[in-house]
Amino acid sequence: MTSLISHTTVDCHDAYALAEWWKQALGYVDLADDPNAPGDEECMIRDPESGHRLLFIEVPDAELPAKRIHFDLRPRSGGQAEEIDRLLGSGATLVVDRRGIHGPGTGWVVLADPEGNRFCVLREVAVSG
């Protein structure tokens, strides 16, 4: 079991304004099914060629942390809990568990690598069928 980088996340104070700025700087676009709007607390943009995604997410901290950019990982196979256990077993440490933050089946877990760099483990992609 391994993870893949779902997207790169940037902590910020104004997600919409920063996403708009980076869209212009990089030539990225809004997601077709999830356009960004003023006041959105989370704004995702993507590269129309590679598909790489950037997520800008508002944090309440008055002072933004020095390490504002982090990876959001998604399990390639298996579930979120299994992937968290695997990563903890390989030397990651638990920072905060946000599972269920928006109700059952939602949320993420923040971990840190052995040097303290934070990253999130998201839920697995739902399989439709």
N, C-alpha and C positions, 0 to 999 in steps of 0.2 A: 504494500500500500504506500502511496506517495500523494503529495498535494500538487496542485497547479496554481499559478498566480492568476487569480480571477481578475484583479485590477490593482492599480496603485492608488493609494488613498492619501489625500492631503488634508490635514486638520487646518481649519481656518475660522474666521469670524463671519464672513459673508460668502457663502457657497456660490450663490448665483453670480455675483460680481466677479469672483475669481475664475469660475468656469467660463464665463464670457470672455475674460481676458485671455485665458489659455486657449480657447477656441480660435481666437484671432491669431495668437502667437504661433500655434502649431497647425492650423488648418483642420482642427478636429470639428466634429459635429455633435448635435444632440442625438440621443437614441431615438429612433423613429417612434417607438411606442411609449416613450417616457420623456417628453420634452421638458426642459428646465424652465422655471418661471421665477420672477422676483419673489423673495420670501421663502423659497424652498430651502430646507435645512440640509438637504443632500442633493447634489447635482452631479450627474455623470455625463461625461463626453467621451467620444471615441474617435480613433483615427479611421477615416473611411477606407484607407488602403489596407492597413495591417489588422484592424479590429482592436488594437490596444485600447484599453479604457482607463480613464482617470476619474476618480471619485473625489469630489470636494465635499467635506462634511463639517458642519459647524460644531464647534466645541464651546462650552460655556466659560472656559478659562480666560480670565482677563489677560494674562500673559500666555502666549502660545509657547508650547514646549520647544526646546531646541531640535528635537527629533520629531518633526511634523509630518514626515512622509513615511509611510509604511506599506507593507504588502498585506493584501487580504488573500488568504489561501482558501481553496475549496478542495475537498477530498476528491481524488480521481476515482476512487472506488471505496465502498464501505461508507460508514456514516461519520458524522461530525464527532461524536463521542469517541469512536475508535481512533480517529485521526488525532484528536487531542491527547488521548492516552499514549499513542505512539510517539508523538512529539515530546511529551513530558518525559517519557522513558528514554529519549535520546538526548536529554539535557536541557530542554526548554523549561521555563518556569512560568507558573500561573500568575498573571497580573490581576485580571478581573474577569469574572464570569457574567456575561450579559445575556445568557440564554433565557428566553421567555420574556425579554424586556418589552416586547409589543404583543404579548399573548403566547399561548402554546405554539410550539414549532417555529418560533422566531428567534432572532438574536445571534450572537457571536461570542467567542471567547478570545480575550486578549492574552497572548503569551509573550515571553521575551526569549530571545536566543541567548546562548551562553555569554555574549558580551553586553546584554541588556537591551538590544534593539527589539522594539515591540513589533508584533504582527498579529493579525486577527485570523481566526479559523472560523469560516462561515459554514453554514449548513450545506450538505451535499445538494447537487442539482436534482430536482425532482424528475423522476423518470415517468414519462407519460406513455400510455399504451393501451 
